[in-house]
Amino acid sequence: MNNSTVPVKVPVLEIIYKAMLPTHFRLETLLLDALSEHYKISATEKSLLCDVYASSIALKSILEDCLEEAKENNTKSLTLSNKEFQTIISLAKILENASRTQIHLTPLWAH
């Protein structure tokens, strides 16, 4: 390992993945409802929703790729580039913050 890589245990990635899924699906549903105009929200709220949903798509995709790589290589730990590790952390923080907010009158947190 060097300064440009970070070892990450697969169970940690699995926890992040499982924790982000409810928020991801909630964002997806709200966005589809907003775009079909079944759910009326302001342009600002729609923009916020799109931004956070884009982050959830990116995080979901990165984690699925990592978990697939771990499965293919039958390993319990992956060595990620520092950039990829920082991206995962940043996106997870965005979703964690978003899960405590609400769009219009709809909270994003899970019950």
Secondary structure, DSSP 8 states (H G I E B T S, - for coil): --TTEEEEEHHHHHHHHHHHHHHHHHHHHHHHHHHTTSS---HHHHHHHHHHHHHHHHHHHHHHHHHHHHHHHT-SEEEEEHHHHHHHHHHHHHHHHHTT-EETTEE-S--
